[in-house]
Amino acid sequence: MWRDVDAVLLVGSVVFVIEFKVGQAIFDQAVVDRVWDYALDLKTFTKIAAKFSLVPIFSSTEEAEC
């Protein structure tokens, strides 16, 4: 718990929790779990965040492999 999130963007009543990866194109389960954990930490431990919808996002600088 309480890891550092890369960015938080507030748009209206939505909080976008963003995890950036430089040079990484693979969306493995660990990355997905990490960004979800960031959002859950905000929702659970920050009173004001409980009033907002949280959207976890993973962003990569590389093209995803198909």
All heavy atoms as a GROMACS GRO file, in nm:
protein
  524
    1MET      N    1   0.082  -0.120   0.000
    1MET     CA    2   0.000   0.000   0.000
    1MET      C    3   0.087   0.126   0.000
    1MET      O    4   0.200   0.123   0.042
    1MET     CB    5  -0.089   0.001   0.124
    1MET     CG    6  -0.200  -0.098   0.118
    1MET     SD    7  -0.310  -0.069   0.256
    1MET     CE    8  -0.389  -0.225   0.261
    2TRP      N    9   0.028   0.233  -0.042
    2TRP     CA   10   0.089   0.365  -0.046
    2TRP      C   11   0.213   0.373  -0.134
    2TRP      O   12   0.313   0.431  -0.099
    2TRP     CB   13   0.118   0.418   0.094
    2TRP     CG   14  -0.007   0.444   0.167
    2TRP    CD1   15  -0.051   0.377   0.277
    2TRP    CD2   16  -0.109   0.539   0.137
    2TRP    NE1   17  -0.173   0.425   0.316
    2TRP    CE2   18  -0.212   0.525   0.232
    2TRP    CE3   19  -0.126   0.635   0.037
    2TRP    CZ2   20  -0.327   0.602   0.232
    2TRP    CZ3   21  -0.241   0.712   0.038
    2TRP    CH2   22  -0.339   0.696   0.134
    3ARG      N   23   0.203   0.311  -0.248
    3ARG     CA   24   0.306   0.330  -0.349
    3ARG      C   25   0.279   0.461  -0.419
    3ARG      O   26   0.172   0.517  -0.408
    3ARG     CB   27   0.303   0.213  -0.448
    3ARG     CG   28   0.339   0.082  -0.383
    3ARG     CD   29   0.326  -0.030  -0.485
    3ARG     NE   30   0.260  -0.138  -0.418
    3ARG     CZ   31   0.154  -0.202  -0.462
    3ARG    NH1   32   0.099  -0.171  -0.575
    3ARG    NH2   33   0.102  -0.300  -0.393
    4ASP      N   34   0.376   0.510  -0.492
    4ASP     CA   35   0.360   0.638  -0.561
    4ASP      C   36   0.296   0.617  -0.698
    4ASP      O   37   0.346   0.541  -0.780
    4ASP     CB   38   0.496   0.706  -0.580
    4ASP     CG   39   0.556   0.751  -0.449
    4ASP    OD1   40   0.479   0.784  -0.359
    4ASP    OD2   41   0.678   0.751  -0.437
    5VAL      N   42   0.188   0.689  -0.720
    5VAL     CA   43   0.124   0.689  -0.850
    5VAL      C   44   0.197   0.792  -0.938
    5VAL      O   45   0.249   0.891  -0.888
    5VAL     CB   46  -0.027   0.721  -0.836
    5VAL    CG1   47  -0.049   0.859  -0.782
    5VAL    CG2   48  -0.099   0.700  -0.966
    6ASP      N   49   0.203   0.767  -1.068
    6ASP     CA   50   0.274   0.858  -1.158
    6ASP      C   51   0.197   0.988  -1.183
    6ASP      O   52   0.255   1.095  -1.186
    6ASP     CB   53   0.304   0.790  -1.291
    6ASP     CG   54   0.409   0.680  -1.276
    6ASP    OD1   55   0.492   0.690  -1.184
    6ASP    OD2   56   0.406   0.586  -1.356
    7ALA      N   57   0.066   0.976  -1.202
    7ALA     CA   58  -0.014   1.096  -1.229
    7ALA      C   59  -0.159   1.074  -1.188
    7ALA      O   60  -0.210   0.962  -1.194
    7ALA     CB   61  -0.008   1.132  -1.377
    8VAL      N   62  -0.222   1.182  -1.147
    8VAL     CA   63  -0.364   1.181  -1.116
    8VAL      C   64  -0.426   1.298  -1.191
    8VAL      O   65  -0.378   1.411  -1.181
    8VAL     CB   66  -0.389   1.196  -0.964
    8VAL    CG1   67  -0.537   1.206  -0.934
    8VAL    CG2   68  -0.327   1.080  -0.888
    9LEU      N   69  -0.529   1.269  -1.267
    9LEU     CA   70  -0.596   1.371  -1.346
    9LEU      C   71  -0.742   1.378  -1.303
    9LEU      O   72  -0.812   1.276  -1.305
    9LEU     CB   73  -0.586   1.336  -1.495
    9LEU     CG   74  -0.656   1.428  -1.594
    9LEU    CD1   75  -0.594   1.568  -1.590
    9LEU    CD2   76  -0.648   1.370  -1.734
   10LEU      N   77  -0.787   1.494  -1.261
   10LEU     CA   78  -0.925   1.514  -1.218
   10LEU      C   79  -1.002   1.582  -1.330
   10LEU      O   80  -0.968   1.694  -1.371
   10LEU     CB   81  -0.930   1.598  -1.091
   10LEU     CG   82  -1.069   1.634  -1.038
   10LEU    CD1   83  -1.148   1.509  -1.003
   10LEU    CD2   84  -1.056   1.726  -0.919
   11VAL      N   85  -1.105   1.516  -1.381
   11VAL     CA   86  -1.191   1.571  -1.485
   11VAL      C   87  -1.335   1.556  -1.437
   11VAL      O   88  -1.389   1.445  -1.434
   11VAL     CB   89  -1.171   1.498  -1.621
   11VAL    CG1   90  -1.263   1.557  -1.726
   11VAL    CG2   91  -1.026   1.505  -1.666
   12GLY      N   92  -1.394   1.667  -1.396
   12GLY     CA   93  -1.530   1.661  -1.342
   12GLY      C   94  -1.531   1.578  -1.214
   12GLY      O   95  -1.459   1.606  -1.121
   13SER      N   96  -1.612   1.473  -1.215
   13SER     CA   97  -1.620   1.386  -1.097
   13SER      C   98  -1.545   1.255  -1.118
   13SER      O   99  -1.570   1.157  -1.049
   13SER     CB  100  -1.767   1.357  -1.065
   13SER     OG  101  -1.826   1.288  -1.172
   14VAL      N  102  -1.452   1.255  -1.212
   14VAL     CA  103  -1.373   1.135  -1.242
   14VAL      C  104  -1.226   1.162  -1.213
   14VAL      O  105  -1.171   1.263  -1.256
   14VAL     CB  106  -1.392   1.090  -1.390
   14VAL    CG1  107  -1.308   0.968  -1.418
   14VAL    CG2  108  -1.539   1.066  -1.421
   15VAL      N  109  -1.163   1.069  -1.140
   15VAL     CA  110  -1.020   1.076  -1.113
   15VAL      C  111  -0.954   0.967  -1.195
   15VAL      O  112  -0.982   0.848  -1.178
   15VAL     CB  113  -0.990   1.054  -0.963
   15VAL    CG1  114  -0.840   1.051  -0.938
   15VAL    CG2  115  -1.057   1.162  -0.879
   16PHE      N  116  -0.865   1.007  -1.286
   16PHE     CA  117  -0.788   0.913  -1.366
   16PHE      C  118  -0.656   0.890  -1.295
   16PHE      O  119  -0.582   0.984  -1.271
   16PHE     CB  120  -0.765   0.967  -1.507
   16PHE     CG  121  -0.892   0.982  -1.586
   16PHE    CD1  122  -0.961   1.103  -1.587
   16PHE    CD2  123  -0.944   0.876  -1.658
   16PHE    CE1  124  -1.078   1.117  -1.659
   16PHE    CE2  125  -1.061   0.888  -1.730
   16PHE     CZ  126  -1.129   1.010  -1.730
   17VAL      N  127  -0.630   0.766  -1.260
   17VAL     CA  128  -0.506   0.726  -1.193
   17VAL      C  129  -0.418   0.665  -1.301
   17VAL      O  130  -0.452   0.562  -1.358
   17VAL     CB  131  -0.535   0.625  -1.081
   17VAL    CG1  132  -0.407   0.584  -1.012
   17VAL    CG2  133  -0.634   0.684  -0.982
   18ILE      N  134  -0.304   0.730  -1.330
   18ILE     CA  135  -0.224   0.692  -1.447
   18ILE      C  136  -0.087   0.640  -1.407
   18ILE      O  137  -0.015   0.703  -1.329
   18ILE     CB  138  -0.209   0.812  -1.542
   18ILE    CG1  139  -0.347   0.870  -1.576
   18ILE    CG2  140  -0.136   0.770  -1.670
   18ILE    CD1  141  -0.342   1.004  -1.646
   19GLU      N  142  -0.053   0.525  -1.462
   19GLU     CA  143   0.079   0.464  -1.445
   19GLU      C  144   0.149   0.467  -1.580
   19GLU      O  145   0.099   0.412  -1.678
   19GLU     CB  146   0.063   0.319  -1.397
   19GLU     CG  147   0.190   0.239  -1.395
   19GLU     CD  148   0.283   0.273  -1.279
   19GLU    OE1  149   0.250   0.359  -1.196
   19GLU    OE2  150   0.391   0.213  -1.274
   20PHE      N  151   0.263   0.536  -1.588
   20PHE     CA  152   0.340   0.545  -1.712
   20PHE      C  153   0.455   0.446  -1.708
   20PHE      O  154   0.520   0.429  -1.605
   20PHE     CB  155   0.399   0.685  -1.730
   20PHE     CG  156   0.296   0.792  -1.750
   20PHE    CD1  157   0.261   0.876  -1.647
   20PHE    CD2  158   0.235   0.808  -1.873
   20PHE    CE1  159   0.166   0.976  -1.665
   20PHE    CE2  160   0.140   0.907  -1.893
   20PHE     CZ  161   0.106   0.991  -1.788
   21LYS      N  162   0.481   0.381  -1.821
   21LYS     CA  163   0.597   0.294  -1.836
   21LYS      C  164   0.674   0.338  -1.959
   21LYS      O  165   0.620   0.344  -2.069
   21LYS     CB  166   0.556   0.148  -1.851
   21LYS     CG  167   0.498   0.089  -1.725
   21LYS     CD  168   0.604   0.084  -1.616
   21LYS     CE  169   0.545   0.029  -1.488
   21LYS     NZ  170   0.630   0.048  -1.375
   22VAL      N  171   0.801   0.370  -1.939
   22VAL     CA  172   0.887   0.413  -2.050
   22VAL      C  173   0.962   0.291  -2.102
   22VAL      O  174   1.027   0.220  -2.025
   22VAL     CB  175   0.985   0.522  -2.003
   22VAL    CG1  176   1.080   0.560  -2.115
   22VAL    CG2  177   0.908   0.643  -1.953
   23GLY      N  178   0.949   0.267  -2.232
   23GLY     CA  179   1.019   0.156  -2.295
   23GLY      C  180   0.956   0.020  -2.272
   23GLY      O  181   1.017  -0.082  -2.301
   24GLN      N  182   0.836   0.017  -2.221
   24GLN     CA  183   0.769  -0.111  -2.195
   24GLN      C  184   0.642  -0.119  -2.279
   24GLN      O  185   0.561  -0.027  -2.278
   24GLN     CB  186   0.734  -0.123  -2.047
   24GLN     CG  187   0.669  -0.254  -2.010
   24GLN     CD  188   0.649  -0.267  -1.860
   24GLN    OE1  189   0.708  -0.194  -1.782
   24GLN    NE2  190   0.564  -0.358  -1.821
   25ALA      N  191   0.623  -0.229  -2.350
   25ALA     CA  192   0.506  -0.246  -2.436
   25ALA      C  193   0.416  -0.360  -2.391
   25ALA      O  194   0.308  -0.378  -2.444
   25ALA     CB  195   0.550  -0.270  -2.580
   26ILE      N  196   0.460  -0.436  -2.292
   26ILE     CA  197   0.384  -0.553  -2.249
   26ILE      C  198   0.295  -0.515  -2.131
   26ILE      O  199   0.340  -0.459  -2.032
   26ILE     CB  200   0.479  -0.668  -2.210
   26ILE    CG1  201   0.561  -0.710  -2.331
   26ILE    CG2  202   0.400  -0.785  -2.154
   26ILE    CD1  203   0.670  -0.809  -2.300
   27PHE      N  204   0.166  -0.547  -2.145
   27PHE     CA  205   0.069  -0.522  -2.040
   27PHE      C  206   0.053  -0.650  -1.957
   27PHE      O  207  -0.043  -0.723  -1.974
   27PHE     CB  208  -0.066  -0.483  -2.101
   27PHE     CG  209  -0.064  -0.351  -2.171
   27PHE    CD1  210  -0.016  -0.340  -2.300
   27PHE    CD2  211  -0.112  -0.238  -2.108
   27PHE    CE1  212  -0.015  -0.219  -2.366
   27PHE    CE2  213  -0.111  -0.115  -2.173
   27PHE     CZ  214  -0.062  -0.105  -2.302
   28ASP      N  215   0.148  -0.678  -1.869
   28ASP     CA  216   0.137  -0.800  -1.789
   28ASP      C  217   0.049  -0.776  -1.667
   28ASP      O  218   0.013  -0.663  -1.634
   28ASP     CB  219   0.275  -0.854  -1.751
   28ASP     CG  220   0.355  -0.758  -1.663
   28ASP    OD1  221   0.303  -0.651  -1.627
   28ASP    OD2  222   0.469  -0.792  -1.630
   29GLN      N  223   0.014  -0.883  -1.600
   29GLN     CA  224  -0.079  -0.874  -1.488
   29GLN      C  225  -0.024  -0.790  -1.373
   29GLN      O  226  -0.100  -0.721  -1.304
   29GLN     CB  227  -0.115  -1.015  -1.437
   29GLN     CG  228  -0.230  -1.016  -1.340
   29GLN     CD  229  -0.360  -0.962  -1.398
   29GLN    OE1  230  -0.396  -0.997  -1.509
   29GLN    NE2  231  -0.427  -0.876  -1.325
   30ALA      N  232   0.106  -0.790  -1.353
   30ALA     CA  233   0.166  -0.710  -1.245
   30ALA      C  234   0.141  -0.561  -1.264
   30ALA      O  235   0.112  -0.489  -1.168
   30ALA     CB  236   0.315  -0.739  -1.235
   31VAL      N  237   0.150  -0.514  -1.388
   31VAL     CA  238   0.126  -0.372  -1.416
   31VAL      C  239  -0.022  -0.339  -1.395
   31VAL      O  240  -0.056  -0.237  -1.336
   31VAL     CB  241   0.171  -0.337  -1.559
   31VAL    CG1  242   0.130  -0.195  -1.595
   31VAL    CG2  243   0.320  -0.354  -1.573
   32VAL      N  244  -0.108  -0.426  -1.442
   32VAL     CA  245  -0.252  -0.406  -1.424
   32VAL      C  246  -0.286  -0.402  -1.275
   32VAL      O  247  -0.358  -0.313  -1.229
   32VAL     CB  248  -0.332  -0.516  -1.496
   32VAL    CG1  249  -0.480  -0.506  -1.465
   32VAL    CG2  250  -0.308  -0.511  -1.646
   33ASP      N  251  -0.233  -0.497  -1.200
   33ASP     CA  252  -0.258  -0.500  -1.055
   33ASP      C  253  -0.207  -0.376  -0.986
   33ASP      O  254  -0.273  -0.322  -0.897
   33ASP     CB  255  -0.191  -0.623  -0.992
   33ASP     CG  256  -0.256  -0.753  -1.033
   33ASP    OD1  257  -0.368  -0.752  -1.086
   33ASP    OD2  258  -0.192  -0.859  -1.011
   34ARG      N  259  -0.090  -0.327  -1.027
   34ARG     CA  260  -0.030  -0.209  -0.964
   34ARG      C  261  -0.118  -0.085  -0.982
   34ARG      O  262  -0.145  -0.012  -0.887
   34ARG     CB  263   0.110  -0.185  -1.018
   34ARG     CG  264   0.185  -0.078  -0.947
   34ARG     CD  265   0.334  -0.072  -0.979
   34ARG     NE  266   0.373  -0.111  -1.113
   34ARG     CZ  267   0.432  -0.228  -1.144
   34ARG    NH1  268   0.458  -0.317  -1.052
   34ARG    NH2  269   0.465  -0.254  -1.269
   35VAL      N  270  -0.165  -0.060  -1.103
   35VAL     CA  271  -0.246   0.060  -1.125
   35VAL      C  272  -0.383   0.047  -1.056
   35VAL      O  273  -0.437   0.145  -1.005
   35VAL     CB  274  -0.256   0.094  -1.276
   35VAL    CG1  275  -0.347   0.000  -1.350
   35VAL    CG2  276  -0.300   0.239  -1.296
   36TRP      N  277  -0.438  -0.074  -1.050
   36TRP     CA  278  -0.562  -0.095  -0.974
   36TRP      C  279  -0.538  -0.071  -0.825
   36TRP      O  280  -0.622  -0.012  -0.757
   36TRP     CB  281  -0.614  -0.237  -0.995
   36TRP     CG  282  -0.707  -0.249  -1.111
   36TRP    CD1  283  -0.676  -0.296  -1.236
   36TRP    CD2  284  -0.845  -0.210  -1.116
   36TRP    NE1  285  -0.787  -0.289  -1.317
   36TRP    CE2  286  -0.892  -0.237  -1.246
   36TRP    CE3  287  -0.932  -0.156  -1.023
   36TRP    CZ2  288  -1.023  -0.212  -1.286
   36TRP    CZ3  289  -1.063  -0.131  -1.063
   36TRP    CH2  290  -1.106  -0.158  -1.192
   37ASP      N  291  -0.424  -0.117  -0.774
   37ASP     CA  292  -0.391  -0.095  -0.633
   37ASP      C  293  -0.380   0.054  -0.601
   37ASP      O  294  -0.424   0.099  -0.496
   37ASP     CB  295  -0.261  -0.166  -0.595
   37ASP     CG  296  -0.277  -0.317  -0.583
   37ASP    OD1  297  -0.392  -0.365  -0.577
   37ASP    OD2  298  -0.174  -0.386  -0.581
   38TYR      N  299  -0.318   0.131  -0.691
   38TYR     CA  300  -0.310   0.276  -0.671
   38TYR      C  301  -0.450   0.335  -0.656
   38TYR      O  302  -0.476   0.415  -0.566
   38TYR     CB  303  -0.240   0.344  -0.788
   38TYR     CG  304  -0.094   0.314  -0.808
   38TYR    CD1  305  -0.039   0.319  -0.934
   38TYR    CD2  306  -0.011   0.283  -0.702
   38TYR    CE1  307   0.096   0.292  -0.955
   38TYR    CE2  308   0.124   0.256  -0.721
   38TYR     CZ  309   0.176   0.261  -0.848
   38TYR     OH  310   0.308   0.235  -0.869
   39ALA      N  311  -0.538   0.299  -0.747
   39ALA     CA  312  -0.675   0.353  -0.744
   39ALA      C  313  -0.747   0.309  -0.617
   39ALA      O  314  -0.816   0.390  -0.553
   39ALA     CB  315  -0.751   0.308  -0.868
   40LEU      N  316  -0.733   0.183  -0.579
   40LEU     CA  317  -0.798   0.135  -0.457
   40LEU      C  318  -0.743   0.202  -0.332
   40LEU      O  319  -0.819   0.232  -0.239
   40LEU     CB  320  -0.783  -0.017  -0.446
   40LEU     CG  321  -0.865  -0.098  -0.544
   40LEU    CD1  322  -0.828  -0.246  -0.535
   40LEU    CD2  323  -1.014  -0.078  -0.522
   41ASP      N  324  -0.612   0.228  -0.329
   41ASP     CA  325  -0.554   0.300  -0.215
   41ASP      C  326  -0.614   0.440  -0.203
   41ASP      O  327  -0.650   0.484  -0.094
   41ASP     CB  328  -0.402   0.312  -0.229
   41ASP     CG  329  -0.329   0.183  -0.196
   41ASP    OD1  330  -0.394   0.087  -0.148
   41ASP    OD2  331  -0.207   0.177  -0.220
   42LEU      N  332  -0.626   0.509  -0.315
   42LEU     CA  333  -0.687   0.643  -0.312
   42LEU      C  334  -0.831   0.636  -0.263
   42LEU      O  335  -0.875   0.715  -0.181
   42LEU     CB  336  -0.683   0.708  -0.450
   42LEU     CG  337  -0.552   0.770  -0.493
   42LEU    CD1  338  -0.561   0.814  -0.639
   42LEU    CD2  339  -0.518   0.888  -0.404
   43LYS      N  340  -0.907   0.542  -0.317
   43LYS     CA  341  -1.048   0.528  -0.284
   43LYS      C  342  -1.067   0.491  -0.137
   43LYS      O  343  -1.156   0.542  -0.069
   43LYS     CB  344  -1.111   0.421  -0.374
   43LYS     CG  345  -1.259   0.412  -0.369
   43LYS     CD  346  -1.321   0.522  -0.448
   43LYS     CE  347  -1.466   0.494  -0.480
   43LYS     NZ  348  -1.526   0.599  -0.557
   44THR      N  349  -0.982   0.403  -0.086
   44THR     CA  350  -0.996   0.351   0.049
   44THR      C  351  -0.944   0.447   0.156
   44THR      O  352  -1.005   0.463   0.262
   44THR     CB  353  -0.923   0.216   0.062
   44THR    OG1  354  -0.975   0.128  -0.037
   44THR    CG2  355  -0.942   0.154   0.199
   45PHE      N  356  -0.830   0.511   0.130
   45PHE     CA  357  -0.761   0.585   0.234
   45PHE      C  358  -0.768   0.737   0.221
   45PHE      O  359  -0.709   0.808   0.302
   45PHE     CB  360  -0.615   0.541   0.241
   45PHE     CG  361  -0.601   0.396   0.276
   45PHE    CD1  362  -0.555   0.305   0.183
   45PHE    CD2  363  -0.635   0.351   0.402
   45PHE    CE1  364  -0.542   0.170   0.216
   45PHE    CE2  365  -0.623   0.218   0.436
   45PHE     CZ  366  -0.577   0.127   0.342
   46THR      N  367  -0.838   0.787   0.121
   46THR     CA  368  -0.851   0.932   0.103
   46THR      C  369  -0.999   0.965   0.104
   46THR      O  370  -1.072   0.924   0.015
   46THR     CB  371  -0.787   0.976  -0.030
   46THR    OG1  372  -0.654   0.924  -0.035
   46THR    CG2  373  -0.784   1.125  -0.042
   47LYS      N  374  -1.043   1.038   0.205
   47LYS     CA  375  -1.186   1.067   0.220
   47LYS      C  376  -1.245   1.135   0.098
   47LYS      O  377  -1.353   1.100   0.053
   47LYS     CB  378  -1.210   1.154   0.344
   47LYS     CG  379  -1.193   1.080   0.473
   47LYS     CD  380  -1.225   1.170   0.590
   47LYS     CE  381  -1.201   1.098   0.720
   47LYS     NZ  382  -1.232   1.182   0.835
   48ILE      N  383  -1.177   1.232   0.044
   48ILE     CA  384  -1.232   1.308  -0.069
   48ILE      C  385  -1.247   1.220  -0.193
   48ILE      O  386  -1.341   1.235  -0.270
   48ILE     CB  387  -1.148   1.434  -0.099
   48ILE    CG1  388  -1.221   1.527  -0.194
   48ILE    CG2  389  -1.012   1.398  -0.153
   48ILE    CD1  390  -1.336   1.602  -0.134
   49ALA      N  391  -1.155   1.124  -0.212
   49ALA     CA  392  -1.161   1.037  -0.331
   49ALA      C  393  -1.282   0.946  -0.330
   49ALA      O  394  -1.327   0.901  -0.435
   49ALA     CB  395  -1.033   0.956  -0.343
   50ALA      N  396  -1.337   0.919  -0.213
   50ALA     CA  397  -1.455   0.833  -0.204
   50ALA      C  398  -1.574   0.893  -0.276
   50ALA      O  399  -1.667   0.822  -0.313
   50ALA     CB  400  -1.488   0.806  -0.057
   51LYS      N  401  -1.572   1.023  -0.301
   51LYS     CA  402  -1.682   1.092  -0.368
   51LYS      C  403  -1.669   1.091  -0.519
   51LYS      O  404  -1.758   1.136  -0.589
   51LYS     CB  405  -1.690   1.236  -0.319
   51LYS     CG  406  -1.716   1.248  -0.170
   51LYS     CD  407  -1.717   1.391  -0.126
   51LYS     CE  408  -1.738   1.398   0.025
   51LYS     NZ  409  -1.746   1.534   0.072
   52PHE      N  410  -1.558   1.040  -0.571
   52PHE     CA  411  -1.531   1.043  -0.714
   52PHE      C  412  -1.527   0.902  -0.772
   52PHE      O  413  -1.504   0.805  -0.701
   52PHE     CB  414  -1.395   1.110  -0.740
   52PHE     CG  415  -1.390   1.255  -0.705
   52PHE    CD1  416  -1.354   1.296  -0.578
   52PHE    CD2  417  -1.424   1.350  -0.799
   52PHE    CE1  418  -1.350   1.430  -0.545
   52PHE    CE2  419  -1.420   1.485  -0.768
   52PHE     CZ  420  -1.384   1.525  -0.640
   53SER      N  421  -1.546   0.893  -0.902
   53SER     CA  422  -1.524   0.768  -0.975
   53SER      C  423  -1.376   0.763  -1.010
   53SER      O  424  -1.321   0.861  -1.059
   53SER     CB  425  -1.607   0.763  -1.102
   53SER     OG  426  -1.743   0.766  -1.073
   54LEU      N  427  -1.313   0.651  -0.986
   54LEU     CA  428  -1.170   0.636  -1.017
   54LEU      C  429  -1.152   0.545  -1.136
   54LEU      O  430  -1.216   0.440  -1.146
   54LEU     CB  431  -1.094   0.581  -0.897
   54LEU     CG  432  -1.050   0.688  -0.797
   54LEU    CD1  433  -1.164   0.736  -0.713
   54LEU    CD2  434  -0.938   0.639  -0.713
   55VAL      N  435  -1.065   0.585  -1.228
   55VAL     CA  436  -1.036   0.509  -1.350
   55VAL      C  437  -0.886   0.486  -1.358
   55VAL      O  438  -0.810   0.579  -1.380
   55VAL     CB  439  -1.085   0.585  -1.476
   55VAL    CG1  440  -1.051   0.507  -1.601
   55VAL    CG2  441  -1.234   0.615  -1.468
   56PRO      N  442  -0.841   0.361  -1.336
   56PRO     CA  443  -0.699   0.331  -1.349
   56PRO      C  444  -0.659   0.317  -1.496
   56PRO      O  445  -0.731   0.255  -1.575
   56PRO     CB  446  -0.683   0.199  -1.274
   56PRO     CG  447  -0.818   0.138  -1.270
   56PRO     CD  448  -0.917   0.249  -1.284
   57ILE      N  449  -0.545   0.376  -1.533
   57ILE     CA  450  -0.497   0.374  -1.672
   57ILE      C  451  -0.349   0.339  -1.672
   57ILE      O  452  -0.271   0.392  -1.594
   57ILE     CB  453  -0.517   0.511  -1.740
   57ILE    CG1  454  -0.665   0.547  -1.746
   57ILE    CG2  455  -0.454   0.513  -1.878
   57ILE    CD1  456  -0.690   0.688  -1.795
   58PHE      N  457  -0.311   0.251  -1.765
   58PHE     CA  458  -0.170   0.220  -1.789
   58PHE      C  459  -0.133   0.280  -1.922
   58PHE      O  460  -0.202   0.261  -2.023
   58PHE     CB  461  -0.149   0.068  -1.791
   58PHE     CG  462  -0.014   0.027  -1.840
   58PHE    CD1  463   0.098   0.043  -1.759
   58PHE    CD2  464   0.004  -0.025  -1.965
   58PHE    CE1  465   0.224   0.007  -1.804
   58PHE    CE2  466   0.129  -0.062  -2.011
   58PHE     CZ  467   0.239  -0.046  -1.930
   59SER      N  468  -0.023   0.356  -1.927
   59SER     CA  469   0.022   0.418  -2.050
   59SER      C  470   0.168   0.379  -2.076
   59SER      O  471   0.250   0.383  -1.986
   59SER     CB  472   0.011   0.570  -2.038
   59SER     OG  473   0.058   0.632  -2.155
   60SER      N  474   0.197   0.342  -2.200
   60SER     CA  475   0.331   0.299  -2.237
   60SER      C  476   0.384   0.385  -2.350
   60SER      O  477   0.308   0.432  -2.434
   60SER     CB  478   0.327   0.153  -2.280
   60SER     OG  479   0.453   0.113  -2.329
   61THR      N  480   0.515   0.402  -2.354
   61THR     CA  481   0.577   0.478  -2.462
   61THR      C  482   0.601   0.392  -2.586
   61THR      O  483   0.634   0.444  -2.692
   61THR     CB  484   0.712   0.537  -2.418
   61THR    OG1  485   0.799   0.429  -2.380
   61THR    CG2  486   0.695   0.634  -2.303
   62GLU      N  487   0.586   0.261  -2.570
   62GLU     CA  488   0.611   0.168  -2.680
   62GLU      C  489   0.480   0.111  -2.732
   62GLU      O  490   0.380   0.106  -2.660
   62GLU     CB  491   0.701   0.053  -2.633
   62GLU     CG  492   0.835   0.098  -2.582
   62GLU     CD  493   0.921   0.165  -2.687
   62GLU    OE1  494   0.922   0.119  -2.802
   62GLU    OE2  495   0.986   0.267  -2.654
   63GLU      N  496   0.482   0.066  -2.857
   63GLU     CA  497   0.366   0.005  -2.918
   63GLU      C  498   0.344  -0.134  -2.859
   63GLU      O  499   0.440  -0.211  -2.842
   63GLU     CB  500   0.386  -0.006  -3.069
   63GLU     CG  501   0.268  -0.063  -3.143
   63GLU     CD  502   0.292  -0.065  -3.293
   63GLU    OE1  503   0.381   0.006  -3.340
   63GLU    OE2  504   0.220  -0.139  -3.360
   64ALA      N  505   0.221  -0.165  -2.826
   64ALA     CA  506   0.190  -0.296  -2.770
   64ALA      C  507   0.213  -0.406  -2.873
   64ALA      O  508   0.183  -0.388  -2.991
   64ALA     CB  509   0.046  -0.301  -2.721
   65GLU      N  510   0.268  -0.516  -2.828
   65GLU     CA  511   0.291  -0.630  -2.917
   65GLU      C  512   0.164  -0.710  -2.933
   65GLU      O  513   0.093  -0.734  -2.836
   65GLU     CB  514   0.402  -0.718  -2.860
   65GLU     CG  515   0.535  -0.645  -2.849
   65GLU     CD  516   0.641  -0.726  -2.779
   65GLU    OE1  517   0.617  -0.845  -2.751
   65GLU    OE2  518   0.746  -0.670  -2.751
   66CYS      N  519   0.135  -0.753  -3.057
   66CYS     CA  520   0.014  -0.832  -3.082
   66CYS      C  521   0.046  -0.978  -3.094
   66CYS      O  522   0.147  -1.019  -3.131
   66CYS     CB  523  -0.054  -0.785  -3.208
   66CYS     SG  524  -0.111  -0.615  -3.195
   0.00000   0.00000   0.00000
